[in-house]
Amino acid sequence: MEAPRKISLKTERGEEEEGKAEDMTRSQSYLDFLASLTGASISRDSIEIRDQPSTPKGQHRSLGSAPSIHLPHMQYVNHFAVDIGGSLVKLVYFSHSDEKDREKGEKAGSPRQNERHGGRLHFVKFESSRLPKLFDFIESKRMHILEGGDSDPSFPLKPIVKATGGGAYKHVEDFSSRLGLELEKVDEMESLVTGTNFLLSVIQDEGFTFWKGKKDYISIQNDKSDLFPYLLVNIGSGVSYLKVDGHNEYERVSGTSLGGGTFWGLGRLLTGCTTFDELLELSTQGDNSSVDMLVGDIYGGLDYEKIGLEATTIASSFGKILMNEEKSLKDYNPADIGLALCRMISYNIAQIAYLNAKKYNLKRVFFGGFFIRGHPFTMQTLSYAINFWSKGEMRALFLRHEGFLGALGAFLMYEEGVSSTTIRTLMERRDSRANFVERFSIGKHYSPPPSDATTKVRQDETAETEKSWVEKFMQVGKLSAGLAGKEITSKPLSAGGVSEYDLWGAETNALSSGLEVGVLHVDPSMYHFPLLEDHASYEPSVIDISMDKEQRSYWIGVLKKQIPATSEKAFASLGGTEEAKQKCEAFKWMFGSHLEKLKQEPQVYGKFGLSEILEMREECLRECGFKDAYLMHKQSENEAALKVLPDLLAELDSMDESSRLLSLIEGVLAGNIFDWGSQACVELYKNGTILDIYKQARCDLKSRPWKVDSFDAFREKMLQHTISNQRYRRAIIFVDNSGADIVLGMLPLARELLQRGTEVVIAANSLPALNDITATELRSLASSAGRMCQTIRGGLETAKSLYNKYCMLPEVQPITPTSPAYAPLYIIENGQAGPCLNLRRVGHDLAMAAKGADLIVLEGMGRAIHSNYTTKFKCDTLKLAMVKNRVLAETLFSGEIYDCVMKFEQV
């Protein structure tokens, strides 16, 4: 045999190195072609190429140890990757933020448009038997086109896409002939570990346990000491046990040939089932006691108490068949055989997993692979087995994105390209979870097909492609919303740019696990709020409706009842046109379907609280084309409130300090009644003008002590500040509603702080939500208020001057003889797109503003009650709200509707 040929390649430093490539299988002519190229490089200074199907026991394998050889003009389609399995193809692709976001009302500086070098990771599944559908989808999204333009036609090699799974070999020609792409096979185990590490690092509720049909999401900190090491059990045809020690290394510590292939092969032989899912479903209907020999069969129906074995414990899988020699295969129920087989395989896999976890002192064991596929039955069986073998000390863990681990890992293994490089860099950040958020939308992939000659659209689909995305959604989306109780009688017609697999992320099956995969938004500009006392334990939602059935039923009912009123506002915001009517219908179906799905499967979207559902409603509105459904109401209310602001400020200035402080807090509480998210307040709007309601609210404000009342402590501290010539250095104020709330409540409070020399940072929503004021609107409103108040005008001018000087929001400024006459008043975005406040993800300016801040003010139900009511901070905190929901008041503090909360927490 001819000796392997040595190829001389230049490293990135320009040095000559020789790499001896072993076991080369490519043709000599291809080697000659590679050797003739100049400027080729190796991505690392040293290489070691060897056949390594598995890592020898006791040795670690570095995920980054094998270098990539980069040839000149080597062209990677680095914005998607595929995992091609025997039954499913998993596709992960990245889409950049673009101008379409602005068309949906996502302005520059918003949580979407701030995704500099960010974008969205999409997860889609197709059946392997319907590969043409996958190709249609890739073409409709132009994913096969290189970023930045077409490929170089003079280069003899086709663009390359990374792929994993057995089909990466089988379907090479299909990808080449249909899409003009070469598949580059990446190591299956490596991609699996890479994908798993990424998800556990960036998604708060990725891992969960499964017991008796219920999921319990676990908390894993994005910290190496907490995340690693763990055992990853990949159950494919066989089983591999991988000890994962860090982001860059893993070790295959064990394996067994008795895996999913064994279950499927024997099951097909013994039961006659023709599909894997059919066998699993059959197993759920069986009784294994007719096939398995149980402890009770040996000991006369009794437990073996001396060694702790119950009578129902399996003593010998399929052992009872030996006790009935006269029976043949046809005498046994196929379902009983399927169940016995499933438990035999699962218990064996779980026992080996437990023994390896004990041996290597691993506290977590994650299961994944084809055998799992999100099926409740397999998860429950493995969970029971781990619980049995560990005597309750260990729990089996599963992953929400389990089916996409390989495809995601392959995507992250591109060494070039903005998307994969950015994502890998963000993953390593301490607060990386702020940069990733998963959003769920039925219409998440919907967009018109590109008008490009290369896009193949069949003639019989032309009429479909001419429809608006809303029409397509109403056709396809309603069918997906069959989960809302509507019977699906036909399949949707296919349309360019649309796949029925886009709806809810994947196809459905009879054994749905109640897990949903959304779109992972990537935003490098987001951060954790630095003033949280404990980032690790922070949970924004006060009520966990995923675990509390009574609360879940109530709030889903409330939100369903509000859909018509929300649709009415949305309809009017677009001028009441026929198109607006269509979009309203789409919104009703979209949000209604989400609510119905949450009602049926409470944890379908992960650990989903009330604040997440409220934000989902706003996301659905934007998805349907409603930029700001309450815009007209906000504008009219702001104008009305501004008219009486001068009189209010004059009245406040005439009071002594103690009375003024009380009046300011009362004004905030009275102003907070204006909330279109509360049904009780909607009724008030029907019976009076904004000023009538505000005046009545001031008169009817419940007398002190309020239900939650720390006013005396707050007043005492403020008075003490005056006596000792002290001040809060910087206050961060999170504001709520437009109109009287902001103009007659929060701006006067901010003015009071400014007059005391406190720097004030007002953080308002980045995107519209109900009648909440946005930062853009507040800047204009504050400017108008400044024409009536020198303190506000001076504060805005000082802030602008400092911002221009430092080109960013600066640290707290020391007071010197040359300091500006007025303390600065900054108005910034809070990074939010809903009516609540999730401090896991805030914008850059807000994170910067926290440095030196010693007072936080949270105002309104969404920011101080629904979320953050129990949150502790590193500085003094003032939480102000009027509670406009009876059930919420009763739940949190045995209160009543319109109870007031004035909660002052000192550090």
N, C-alpha and C positions, 0 to 999 in steps of 0.2 A: 504493500500500500504506500502511496506517495506521501511523504512527510508533509505536515501542515505548512502552508506558506506563511512566511512572516510579512506583516504589512507595517510599513513605517508611517507613523502618523505624528503630526505636530500637536503638542499640547497647547493650551490657551496661552502659556508663557512663551511659546515659540520654540521650546526645546524639543529635540528629537528623542522619541521613545519607541521601543519595539515591543509590540504585544503579540505573544504567541497565541493564536486562536485555535483552541482545541475542538475536535469533532466537527469541523466545518462540513456542512452538507450542501452548500451552494455550489453552483457550477463554476468551473475554472474561468470561464469567460466573464462571469460576474465579478470574480475576484480581481481579474485583470482590470475591469472597469473601475472598481473601487480604488485599486492601487494607482490608477492613472490620475486620480483627482488630486488637486493641490488645495491646501488650506483646510484640510480636514482636521478635526480636533477631538480631543478626549476631554470630558467635562471635569475629570479629576486628575491629579498628578500621578497616581499609581493605579494600576488595574490588576485584577485577578479574575480571569474568565475561566469558569469551570462548571461542569455539569453538577447541579446541586438540587436534585429533586426534593430533598429534605435535609434539614440540618442534623448532623450527627448528635447523638445524645451528649449533653453537657456543653455543647458549643452554641454560642449566640450568633445569630445572623443579623447583620446590620441592613436595614432597608435601603440605606444609601451607599452600600459598599460597592455594588457593581456599577461602574460608570457607563454613561451613554456615549456612543461614538457619534459625533456630529459631522456630517458631511456637508460640503458647501451646497447651498440651495436645497438642503433637505427640508421638505415642506410638510409641516404637521397641521392638520385641521384640529387645533388644540382647544376648541370650544365644546366638544362633546366626546363621550366615550360610551362603549356598550359592553354589556355582559350578556353573552349569548348562550343560554342554557338549553336544555333539551325540550322544555315546555314553554319557557318564557324568555323574552329578550328584555333586558332592563336598560333603559337609555337615561343617561344623565347629561344635560346640556346647560350651557351658561348663556344668558342673554344680558347684554349691556344695558344700562340706563340710557334712555335716549329721549328725543323730543316728544315721543308719544306720551311720556309721563306728564309733560306740561299740558298736553291736550286734556288730560284727566284732572287738571287742576293742581298738579304737583309742581309747585313753583321752585325756582332756584333757592337752595338753602333748606328745602324740605327734607323729611326723612327719606324721600326717594331720590330727589335730584342731588342730594349730597353724597350719593354713592359714587364718589370719585374713584375710578378704576374698580368700582363695585358693580353690582347688578343682581342677577337672580339665578339660582340653581334650580333647574326643573327636573322632576323625576317622573318618568313615564314608562309604562309596561305595555308590551305587545306579546301576543301568543307567537311562539316560534313557527307555528304552522301558517301564520299569516304574515310572513316576512315582507311581502309587497306593501302591506299597510305601513310597516316601519319605513320603508323606502319612500313612500308617498309623503309621510310625515316629515322626514328629513329634508326632502326636496322642497316641500311647502315652506319650511322655515329657512331654507337656503343654508342649512348646516354643513352641507358638503362643499361649500365655497370657502376658500381660505380667507381668514381675516385680513382686511385691507385690500382685497381684490382677488382677481383670478390667479390661478397657478401659472407658472412659467411654462408655456407650451414647448419650449425648446429643451426643457429638462426631461430626460427619459424616464424618470421615476414619477409615479403618481403620488398625489398627496396622501399622507398617512394618518390614520386614526387609531387610537389605542383601543384594544379589545381584550376581554378576558372570557373565560368559560370555554367549554368544549366546542361550541359553535364557531369560535374564532378561527378554528382550523377548517371546519366543515364548510363555512359560507364565504370563504375568501373570494371565490370567483363571482359569487352573487354581488358582493359589495363592489368589486372591480368593474363588472360589466354594467351594473345599473347606476352606480354613483360615481364611478371613476376613482375609487378610493382603495388604498392598500390597508389591510389590517395588520397592525403590529401587536402580536400576542404579548401580554404582560403576565408576569407570574401570578397565578391565581391566589396563592396564600398571601403574597405580598400585598396585592391590591385589597384583599379582604381585611388584613390588619390595618392598612393605611386608612381605609374607609371607616373602620370601626373607631380607631383613635380620633379621627376627625370629628365624628358625630358625638362621641362622648365628651370631647373637649368643648364643642361650641353650642350644643343644644342642652338646655337645662333639664328637660324631662325626656331624654332619649331612652334611658334604661327603665325597665319595669319588671315587676314580678307578676305572676298570673296564678291565681288560686280560686278555684270554684267559680270560674267565670268572671272574676273581678281583677282588674289591673290596679297595681299600686306603684306609682312612679317613685323611683329612688332618687336621692340627692347625691350627686357625685360632684365634688368641687373640681374646677379646672386647675388642679394643682398636682404636680407629678407624684407627690407623696400620697395623695388620696386616690388618684386615678390608677396608678400602677403599683404593683404588677396585678394582672388578672389572667384568668384562663379563658381562652376563646375556643369553643367546641364547634367545629364546622362539620355539619352532618350532611354530606352529599351521598354519593353511592357508597363510599366508605366514610370513615370518621377520622379527622385529625384533631389532636389536642395541642393547642398553641399557647405557650406561656409568653405573654406579652409584657416586656419589662420597661418599655418606653416608646417614645415616638419613632425611634430609629432602630429598634431591634425586637426580635421575637425568636422563639425557639420551639421547634416541634418536639414535644416531650413524650408523646405517645400517639397511638392510633389503633384502630380496629377495622377489620374488614366487614364487620357486621353493622351495616348502616342503612341508609335509605334504599340503596339498591337491593339489599337483602330483603327488606320489608316489601318492596314493590315486586321483586322477582318471585319470592315465595307466595306473596299474596295473589299475584296474577295466576300462578300455577294452581293454588289451592281454592281460590274463590271464583275465578273466571272474570274478575273485574278487568276492565279494559283501560282505565285511567287511574292515575295515582289519587286524584281527588275522589274518585268513585270509591276506591278502597278505603280511604280515610272516613268518608261519610258512612260507609257500610259498617266500619268498626264502631262508630258511635252508637249503633243500634244493637250491639252484641252483648253477650253474657259469657265471659271467659271461664266461668266456673264449670261449664260443661266440657271444656277442653283442658284447662290447666288443673294440675293436682295442687290442692290447697292444703295448708297446715291442718285444717279441720278434717280433711279426708283421711289423714294419717292418724289423727288423735281423736277419732270419734266425734267430730264436730266441735271439739273444745279448743281453747287457746293453749299454746304451749307457754304457760305463764313463766316457767322457770327461766327461760331465755328471752322472754318478752315478745313472743310472736303471736299475733292474733290469728284466729281460725281462718280468716279470709286472706291471709298472706299467701302468696304463691310459693309453693314448695318446689314445684317442678313445672316449667313451662311445657305445655302439651303432654304432661305426664299422665293425665287422666285417660288419655286414649289407650294407654296400656292396660287400664282397668276394665276396658270394654273391648275385648279382642274380637267380638263378633261384629262390631260396627266397622263400616268402611267410610271413605271420604264422603260419599253421597248422603250418609246418615247424619252428618253434622251440619249445623246452620252456618253458612258462609260468614255471617256477621260475627258469630262466636269465634270463628277461626281468625277473622281479621282483627278482632280486639285482642285475642291472645297473642297474636303475632306482633301487634303494635306495642303491647306491654313488654314482651320479651325483648324486643330490640331497644326500646326506650330505657328499660330498667338496666340493661347491660351498658348502654352508653352513659347513663347517669352514674352508675357505680364507678366506672373507670374515671369519669370526670371528678367525682368526689375524692377518690383515692389520690389522683394527681394533685388536686387542690390541697389535700392534707399533706402530701409529701413535700410540696413546695411552699406551704404556708400561704396560700392564696385565699383572700377573703371573698373574692367575687368570681362567679362562673357565668359567662355569657354563652348562650346557645344560638346558633344560626345555621343557615344552609338550606338546601332544597327540602329536606325533611320537615323543617319548621314551616316556612312559607306563611307565617301568621296564623296558622290553623289553631283554634282554641284547644282542640282535642290533643294534639301533639304537645302543646305547651303545658296543658294540665298534667299529662302523663309524665313528662320530664320533671315538672315541679313536684309531683307526688314522690317520684323516685329519689330526687335529691333530698327532699324532706325526710324520707324513710331512712336512707343510708346515713345521713348526717345526724339523725335523731333530733331533727328540728333546728340544728345549729346553723344550717346553710340554706340559702334559697336559690332556686334557678332564676337566672336573669335573661331577659330578652330585649330586643332592640326594635324601636318603632320603624326604622328604615331598613330593617334586616334584609329585605329583598334587593336593596340597592347598594350594599356594601362593596361588592366587587366593581360595579360600574363607577361608583364614586371614587374608589381607590385608584382605578385606572385613570380617571380624569385628573386626579391630583398628582399623578406621576409624570405629567408633561413638564419638562424642565424649562420650556420657553412658553411665552404667552402671558399676557397681562392677567387674565382671569385666574388661572391655576396658581401663578406666582403670588398674586395678591392674597388669595385664599389661604395658601400655606403660610404666608407671613402673618396674616391676622390670627391664624390658629395658635401661633406661638405667643401671642400677646397675653398678658396677665388677665386683662378684662375682655378676652376675645368674645365672650358670649354677648357682649353689647353689640358686636358687629354683625351678628346673625340673628334673624328672626324669621320664623316660619309663618306664612300666611296662607289662608285657605280660601279659595274662590272657585266657584263652579266654572266661571268663564276665564280661568287663569291663562289658558293658552290661546284664547280666541283672538285672531287678528286676520285681516284680509290677506289672501295669498298675494305674494309679490308679483307685480306685473312685469315679469321677466320672461324672455323667450325660452329660457332653459327650464322654466317651471312647467311640468307636465300636468295638464288638466284635461281630463277626459271630456268629450263633448257632452255626454249625458250628465255631467256635473256642472256645466256652464251656468245653468239657471241658479244652482245652489251658490256658486261662488259670487254671483252678483248681489246676493242678499247681504244686508248689513249684519254685523256680528250679533246684534240683538235678535234679529229674526232667526239666525242660526241657533242662538242659545235657546230661544223659545221652542225651537223644534227639537233640538237635541237635549237641552237642559231639562225640559219638562219630563222627558223620558227618564233621565237620570234621577229626577226628583220623584220617581215612582216610589222611592223610599218614603215619600210623604203620604203614602197610602193610595196613590194612583196606580192602576194596573198598567203594566207595560204590554202593549198589544203588538207593537211593531218595532223594528230597529230603525234608528235614524239613518237617513240618507247621508252618505259621505260627502264632504265638501272640501274644496281646496283650503288648506290651512287648518282644517278641523279634524280631529279624531275623537271618536267616542271614548277612547282611552284617556283623553284629557280630563274628562269629567270625573272629579274626585280622585284623580291621580292614577287610577288603574281600573282594570275590569273587575266586576264583582263575581263572587261565587257563593255557593250555598253555605260554605263554611267560613264566612267572613269573620275576621277576628275583631271587628269593631275598631280598627286602626286606620287612620287616614294620613296620607302623605301630602303635604302641601308644597308650596314654592318657598325655597329658602332665600330670603333677601339678604344680600351682602352689602353692608354699609360701613366703610372704613372710618367714617367721621363720628361714629357713636361711641359713647363711653359709659361706664358705671358712674352713678352720682357719687362723688367722693365723700359726701357728708353722711352717708348711711353708716350707722353704728356697726352693722354686721352684714357685709355683702352676701356672705354664704347662706344665711338663714332668711334673707329678705324675700318676702312674698307680697306682691302688691295687692292682690285681691283679699279682702277681709273675709268674704264668704266663699267657701269652696263648694260650688254647686255640683261639681263632678262627684262628690262624695255624699252630699246631703240631699237625699231624694226629695224631701219636702220643699226645701229652698229651690231646688232645681225646677220642680213642677211649677212653683209659684212664679219664678222670674221668667221662665220660658213663656208662661201664660201671659204675663205682663207685656213682654216684648212682642208677642204675637198680636195682642190687642192694639199695640201702637203702630203696627205696619200700615194700616189704612191712613192714619193721620200723617205719618212720615211720607207716604206716597203722595198725599195731597199737597204737602209743601214742596216736594220734589217736582211734581207736575207743574205747579205754578211757577217754580223757579226757571223753567225752560219755556215759559210763555203759553203753556197749555196746548201745545201743538199735538198733532197726531203722532209724531215721532216721540214726543215726551210721554205720551200715553203708552206707547210700546215699551219704552224704557222703564216706565213705572211697573208694567206687568212683569218685565224681566226681574226687576228688583224684588217684587213680591215673591216670585218663585224662588229666586236665589236665596234671599235671607230666610224665607219661610222654610226652605229645604234644609238649610243649616240648622235651624231650630228643631225641626222634626228629627233630624239625624242625632242631634245632641240629646233629645228626649229619649230616643231608642238606645243610643250608645253614648252614655255620658262622657266617656274618656276617649272618644273617637279621635279627637284632635290633640291628645296629650292632656297635661294637667291644665285644664281650661277653666278659668274663673269668670266671674261676671264681668270684670273689666275687659277681658279678652273678647267676650261676646259683644259688648257694647262697641268695641273698636271694629269688630267684624261687620257690624251693621253699617258703619261709616265706609268701610272698605267696599262693601257691596254697592253702596250708593255711588262711590267713585267709579267702580267697575262698570256701572250702568250709565255713566256719563253725567252724573249730577255732581258738579264741582262744589256747590255750596247751596244746599236746599233751603237754608234759612237766611240767605243773604239779605233779602229785602226786609225781613223782620229786624235783623240786626241793625241795618242802616237807619230804619225809622226809630228804633228804640234809642240808639245812640244820639240821634239828633234831638229827640225829646228830652233825654236826660241832660244833655249839655245846656239846654235852655235854663235849667234851674240850678246848675252847678255854682254860678257866682253867688247866688243867695245862700246856698248851703255853706260855702266856704266863709262867707261873711258871718254867718250865724256861729260857726265853729270858732272863729277868731274872737268872738265876743265872750266866750266862755272861759272859766278858770281851767287850769290844767287837768284837774281830776275829773271835772264834768265833761271836758272835751274828750278825754280818753274813753269814757263810757259812751258818749254820743257817737264816736267813731266806730266802736265795736258794734253798737246797735245798728248803725247805718250799714255796716257790712252784712250783718245777719238779715236785716230787712231787705237789702238789695239782692241777697242770694235767693230770694223767693222766685226770681225770674229764671225759670229753668224749663225749657221745652221738653226736656227728657222726663219730666214728672207729669203724670196724668192729672194730679191734683192741681198743678199750676196751669196746665192747658185749660182746665175749666175756668180758672180765674181770668185768663186772657179773654175769654168769651164775654165777660161781664164788666169790662172796664178798660180804661186806657192805662198805659204804663205808669203815668204819674198818679192816677187814682189808686192803682194797686200798691204803689210804693208808699203813698201816704197812709193807706189803710194798714199796710204791713207794719209801719212804724208805730201806729196807734195800737195795733193788736199784738205787738211783740210781747211774748210771755214775760211776765215780771221775773226779776231775779229772786232767788237763785235759779239759773237755767238748769236744764237737766244735767248737762256737764258744764261746770262753771269754775274756771280758774282765773276769773277776771281780777279778783282782789290781788292775787300774786303778781299778775302782769302789771297792774297799776302801781303796785308798790315798787316794783323794779324800775319802772319808768320814772316815777317820782324820785327814787333814790339816784337815778342817773342825773336828774336835773340838779339835785342838791350837791352831788359830788362832781359836777361838771364832767360826767362820763357820757358815753354813747355806745350804741351798737356800731361796730365799724362798717359792716356791710350786711344788708338784709336781702334775702332772695324771696320774692313773693310770687307764688304760683296762683294765677288768677283763673276765674271760671267764666261767667256769662257776660255777654254784651249788655248794653243798656244801663239800667240803674245799678246793676251789680258792680260793674267796673267803674262807671262814671261817678255815682253817688256813694259808693262803698269803698272800693279798693284804691282809687286815685286819691281821695282825701286821706286815707291811712298812709299811703306812700308819701304824700305831701308832709304829713306830720313827722315822719321819720327823716325826710330830707331837711326839714327845718331844725332838727336836732343834730344835724351834721352827719347823719348816717348815709352811706352810699346805698342806693336802692337799685336792685336788679329785678325787673318784672319779667317773669317767664310766662309766655302765652303759647297757645297751640301753634304747631307748625302748619297743620292742615285743618280745615274746618271740621267741626263735629257739633251737631245740633246748633244751638245758638251761642256756643262758646266763642269767645273772641280769639282771633288769631294774632300772631305777632305783627304781621303786616297791617292788619286793621288797627291794632293798638297804637302803632307808630303814628298813623294819621290822626287817630282820635286824641292821643296825647298832645300832638301838635296843636290841635284845636283847643284843647283844655289849656295849653300853655298861653294862648292868647287871652285867657281869662285869669291866669295865675302866674305871677312872676317866678315863684318857687319852682313850679313845674317847667316853665320855659327855661329858666336858668339851669335846672338839672339836666335837661335834654341837651342844651348847648355845651355844658361841661363834658357830658358823656361823649358827645360827638368830637370834641376837641381831643380828649384823651384817646379815643378810639383811633382817630387819624394819626396821632402821635406815635402810638405803639403798633398800629396795624392789627390790633387784636384787643379783646377785652382785657384791660390790664389788672394787675394786682391792686389791692386796696392802697389808696394813696395816703401818705402821711399828711397830717395837717401842719402846715408851716405858714409863716407870714405871707408867703407868696402864693398860697393855695387859692384856687378860684373862690369866688364869693358864694357859689352854690354847690352843694354836694351833687355828684353826678347821678342821673337817672337813666339807667340802661334798660332798653327793651329788647329782649332776645327771644328766640324760639326755645321751646322746651323739648323738642324732638318728638312730640306726640302727635298722633293722628286720630285719637279718639277722645271721649269725654273723661277718661280716668287718667291716672298718672303712674306710669311704670318706670321707676327710677333705675331699673337695670339698664335702660337705654336712654341716654340723654345726649343732646347735641354738644359739639365742641365748646361753644361759648358758655353754655351752662356749666360744663365740667370745669372750665377755667374760672368762672365766676365764683365757684365754691371755695376757691383758695382765699382764706382770710375771712370768709363769711361767718358770722356768729349769731345770726337769727334767720330762721326759715318760717315763712308764713304759707300755710296750705289753706286754700279757701274753696269752699263748695263741696257738694256731696261727692262728685266724681273723684276729686283729688284728696279730700280729707276724711271721707266716710266710706264710700265704696272701696277705695284704695287708700292705704297708708294710715288708717285710723290707729292701728296698733304699732306702726313703724317707729323705731327709735333712731335718733340722729345724734351726731357728735356735737351739736350746738343747741341752743335754746330753740324751741319750736312752738309756733302758735297755730292751732288748727281751728278754723272757723267755718261753721255751716249751719244752715237751717235744714232739718231733716224733713223731706217732703214725701216720705213713704212710710206708711204705718208699720209694715212688716219689718223693714230695716231698723226702725226705731225700737221695736219690741225685741228684735234679735240682739242688737248690740248693747242696749242699756235699759231694757224694759221701759222704753219711752213711748211717746205718742207722736202722731203726725204734727209737724210744725214745731217740734221741740228744737231748742237751740243748743248748739255745741260751741263752747268757748274753752278749748283745752290748751293750757299753757304748760309746756314741759321744759323744765330748766336742767341744764347740765352743770 
